[in-house]
Amino acid sequence: MNRTRNVSRADGFGLGLIATGAVSVAIAALVAVVRGAFEVFGAEVTVRMPADGGDAAAVGALDGIRTAVYSQTDIVVEQLSAGARWMLLLEGALPALATVGVCAVAWWLGVSLIRGRPFRKTMSTTIGVAACLVAAGGLFGQIFGAIARAMIVDRLAASDDGVYDFFAAFSLDLDLAPLGWGFALALVAMAFSWGTRLQRETEGLV
C-alpha cells in the first residue's frame, strides 16, 4: 500500500520555487547552446586561445605591478573548418547538457518531495544519468575544446609557422572537478536506490 506524506505550505512553496528555478536554469542553458551554435557557425568566430605568454605592457605599467604577461588571447578566425566548428560547439554544448540533466534531477526531486514520494523507482536512474552527463560532459567538453584549438593552430601554421611562437600545437589543462561531481551524484543515485528498496520493504510490512 502506497502512503504519501503531506508537506507544509512553507515547504511546498520552497520546493516549488526550487523546481521552478531548476527549469529556468535548464532553459537558459539550452538557449546558450543555440546562441553558441549561431556564433560558432558564423562567418567569423572568436576563440579564446591559450598563449605561450607575452609581455602585457599596459598592465605591467600600472603602479604596484612588477611584471605582467598574458596567458590567453582572443582571436577572430575566418574560414574555420567544419570539424573545428563542431568541436567548439561540443565544448560548450556538453557542459550545458550536463547542467540540463542536473536541473532535471532537481525539478523531479522537488516535485517528488511535494508529493511526499521522494524514493521513486525512476529517481535513482535519473540521478545516475545526470552523474554520467556531468562527468562525461565536463571532461569531453574540455577535450573537444583542446582538439578544436589544435585544429585552428594547425590551419594557421599552414600559412605561417610562426604561429607556434604564440600558441602550442596542443594544449589541455584538464579540470577533473566534473569527474568528482559525477562520482558524488552516483553515490546519491545509489542512496536513492537503497531508499526505494527500504521504502518498498517497509510498505510491505504495513
ChimeraX attribute file (.defattr): number of C-alpha atoms within 10 A of each C-alpha:
attribute: neighborCount
match mode: 1-to-1
recipient: residues
	/A:1	8
	/A:2	9
	/A:3	8
	/A:4	11
	/A:5	10
	/A:6	13
	/A:7	14
	/A:8	10
	/A:9	10
	/A:10	9
	/A:11	13
	/A:12	17
	/A:13	13
	/A:14	14
	/A:15	21
	/A:16	17
	/A:17	14
	/A:18	18
	/A:19	21
	/A:20	17
	/A:21	15
	/A:22	23
	/A:23	17
	/A:24	13
	/A:25	18
	/A:26	22
	/A:27	15
	/A:28	15
	/A:29	21
	/A:30	16
	/A:31	13
	/A:32	15
	/A:33	20
	/A:34	14
	/A:35	11
	/A:36	18
	/A:37	18
	/A:38	13
	/A:39	15
	/A:40	21
	/A:41	16
	/A:42	14
	/A:43	11
	/A:44	14
	/A:45	19
	/A:46	13
	/A:47	16
	/A:48	12
	/A:49	21
	/A:50	20
	/A:51	18
	/A:52	15
	/A:53	15
	/A:54	12
	/A:55	12
	/A:56	13
	/A:57	12
	/A:58	9
	/A:59	14
	/A:60	14
	/A:61	12
	/A:62	11
	/A:63	7
	/A:64	7
	/A:65	9
	/A:66	9
	/A:67	12
	/A:68	16
	/A:69	15
	/A:70	14
	/A:71	15
	/A:72	15
	/A:73	14
	/A:74	12
	/A:75	12
	/A:76	10
	/A:77	13
	/A:78	11
	/A:79	10
	/A:80	20
	/A:81	13
	/A:82	11
	/A:83	12
	/A:84	19
	/A:85	21
	/A:86	17
	/A:87	22
	/A:88	25
	/A:89	23
	/A:90	24
	/A:91	24
	/A:92	21
	/A:93	23
	/A:94	22
	/A:95	24
	/A:96	25
	/A:97	21
	/A:98	25
	/A:99	24
	/A:100	24
	/A:101	23
	/A:102	23
	/A:103	24
	/A:104	20
	/A:105	22
	/A:106	20
	/A:107	22
	/A:108	19
	/A:109	22
	/A:110	23
	/A:111	19
	/A:112	16
	/A:113	20
	/A:114	22
	/A:115	14
	/A:116	14
	/A:117	18
	/A:118	18
	/A:119	21
	/A:120	17
	/A:121	14
	/A:122	13
	/A:123	20
	/A:124	24
	/A:125	17
	/A:126	17
	/A:127	26
	/A:128	22
	/A:129	19
	/A:130	26
	/A:131	27
	/A:132	20
	/A:133	24
	/A:134	28
	/A:135	22
	/A:136	18
	/A:137	26
	/A:138	28
	/A:139	20
	/A:140	16
	/A:141	22
	/A:142	23
	/A:143	18
	/A:144	21
	/A:145	23
	/A:146	23
	/A:147	21
	/A:148	25
	/A:149	24
	/A:150	20
	/A:151	20
	/A:152	20
	/A:153	21
	/A:154	18
	/A:155	16
	/A:156	16
	/A:157	15
	/A:158	10
	/A:159	9
	/A:160	11
	/A:161	12
	/A:162	11
	/A:163	16
	/A:164	15
	/A:165	10
	/A:166	17
	/A:167	22
	/A:168	17
	/A:169	16
	/A:170	14
	/A:171	16
	/A:172	15
	/A:173	9
	/A:174	12
	/A:175	11
	/A:176	11
	/A:177	13
	/A:178	20
	/A:179	19
	/A:180	14
	/A:181	16
	/A:182	24
	/A:183	17
	/A:184	12
	/A:185	22
	/A:186	20
	/A:187	16
	/A:188	17
	/A:189	21
	/A:190	15
	/A:191	14
	/A:192	21
	/A:193	19
	/A:194	14
	/A:195	17
	/A:196	20
	/A:197	15
	/A:198	13
	/A:199	15
	/A:200	16
	/A:201	11
	/A:202	11
	/A:203	12
	/A:204	10
	/A:205	7
	/A:206	7
